[in-house]
């Protein structure tokens, strides 16, 4: 008789659940300490102590402290996808501009909600050389949005989605780094991301005017009329 349960996924047993709890406790304890005293000033001993486990237990789940940076990145990727799915409109096609704006809003929300942790982990991510070693998760999302825009005829067929996705990602990260460098204060991340998105979507040159026209206007203001 065929085993009808062969296609079912068994829930994790007690041992596996306990392991997941310990891993989560270590990760949460690490983020708490990173936010309070910085990544570089936090030791594995302190993380283990706050998580109420032996120091050796840490290495059963993470090979080194830097692995927590990768864990943070994966958590952020999953959270962004979750936010985008939850905020997606039901029915009908959502335009490229609306999708990009919704994505930027979700990113701003996530960073603002976890301000201290974001600043600490972002600096650790940069110092660990991760921008050179990893493809940031936001680029994947931006590229997918651009691909959909090209497929629906909203964007020119000659556009390279990966190239534009990288460009939008670079703009986002530039704003995020400046925000983090300022300590997350004095700068509205939502407003800055909205501003940079407007520039990316509509350009810095007014519609119907060649780029050199503005330079010529400035020249005419400075030079007497008879010499212009």
ChimeraX attribute file (.defattr): number of C-alpha atoms within 10 A of each C-alpha:
attribute: neighborCount
match mode: 1-to-1
recipient: residues
	/A:1	3
	/A:2	5
	/A:3	6
	/A:4	7
	/A:5	8
	/A:6	8
	/A:7	7
	/A:8	7
	/A:9	7
	/A:10	8
	/A:11	8
	/A:12	10
	/A:13	8
	/A:14	9
	/A:15	9
	/A:16	11
	/A:17	12
	/A:18	12
	/A:19	13
	/A:20	14
	/A:21	12
	/A:22	18
	/A:23	18
	/A:24	14
	/A:25	18
	/A:26	25
	/A:27	21
	/A:28	16
	/A:29	18
	/A:30	24
	/A:31	23
	/A:32	16
	/A:33	19
	/A:34	23
	/A:35	18
	/A:36	14
	/A:37	12
	/A:38	18
	/A:39	23
	/A:40	12
	/A:41	10
	/A:42	17
	/A:43	14
	/A:44	16
	/A:45	14
	/A:46	15
	/A:47	25
	/A:48	21
	/A:49	14
	/A:50	16
	/A:51	20
	/A:52	14
	/A:53	15
	/A:54	12
	/A:55	15
	/A:56	11
	/A:57	14
	/A:58	21
	/A:59	13
	/A:60	10
	/A:61	17
	/A:62	15
	/A:63	10
	/A:64	10
	/A:65	17
	/A:66	13
	/A:67	11
	/A:68	20
	/A:69	19
	/A:70	15
	/A:71	13
	/A:72	18
	/A:73	16
	/A:74	13
	/A:75	11
	/A:76	18
	/A:77	16
	/A:78	12
	/A:79	15
	/A:80	20
	/A:81	16
	/A:82	12
	/A:83	17
	/A:84	17
	/A:85	10
	/A:86	9
	/A:87	12
	/A:88	11
	/A:89	11
	/A:90	7
	/A:91	6
	/A:92	6
	/A:93	9
	/A:94	14
	/A:95	13
	/A:96	20
	/A:97	16
	/A:98	11
	/A:99	20
	/A:100	19
	/A:101	15
	/A:102	16
	/A:103	21
	/A:104	20
	/A:105	19
	/A:106	20
	/A:107	23
	/A:108	20
	/A:109	16
	/A:110	16
	/A:111	21
	/A:112	17
	/A:113	11
	/A:114	11
	/A:115	18
	/A:116	21
	/A:117	21
	/A:118	22
	/A:119	25
	/A:120	21
	/A:121	22
	/A:122	21
	/A:123	16
	/A:124	18
	/A:125	19
	/A:126	12
	/A:127	11
	/A:128	13
	/A:129	10
	/A:130	15
	/A:131	11
	/A:132	9
	/A:133	8
	/A:134	9
	/A:135	11
	/A:136	17
	/A:137	16
	/A:138	22
	/A:139	20
	/A:140	16
	/A:141	20
	/A:142	23
	/A:143	21
	/A:144	14
	/A:145	22
	/A:146	25
	/A:147	21
	/A:148	18
	/A:149	21
	/A:150	18
	/A:151	12
	/A:152	14
	/A:153	10
	/A:154	13
	/A:155	15
	/A:156	11
	/A:157	13
	/A:158	7
	/A:159	13
	/A:160	13
	/A:161	21
	/A:162	16
	/A:163	13
	/A:164	17
	/A:165	21
	/A:166	18
	/A:167	16
	/A:168	22
	/A:169	19
	/A:170	15
	/A:171	15
	/A:172	20
	/A:173	15
	/A:174	14
	/A:175	16
	/A:176	22
	/A:177	16
	/A:178	14
	/A:179	20
	/A:180	21
	/A:181	13
	/A:182	12
	/A:183	14
	/A:184	19
	/A:185	11
	/A:186	8
	/A:187	14
	/A:188	13
	/A:189	23
	/A:190	16
	/A:191	12
	/A:192	17
	/A:193	22
	/A:194	17
	/A:195	11
	/A:196	17
	/A:197	19
	/A:198	14
	/A:199	12
	/A:200	14
	/A:201	12
	/A:202	11
	/A:203	11
	/A:204	10
	/A:205	13
	/A:206	11
	/A:207	8
	/A:208	6
	/A:209	9
	/A:210	10
	/A:211	11
	/A:212	9
	/A:213	12
	/A:214	13
	/A:215	10
	/A:216	11
	/A:217	10
	/A:218	10
	/A:219	12
	/A:220	13
	/A:221	10
	/A:222	9
	/A:223	10
	/A:224	9
	/A:225	8
	/A:226	5
	/A:227	6
	/A:228	10
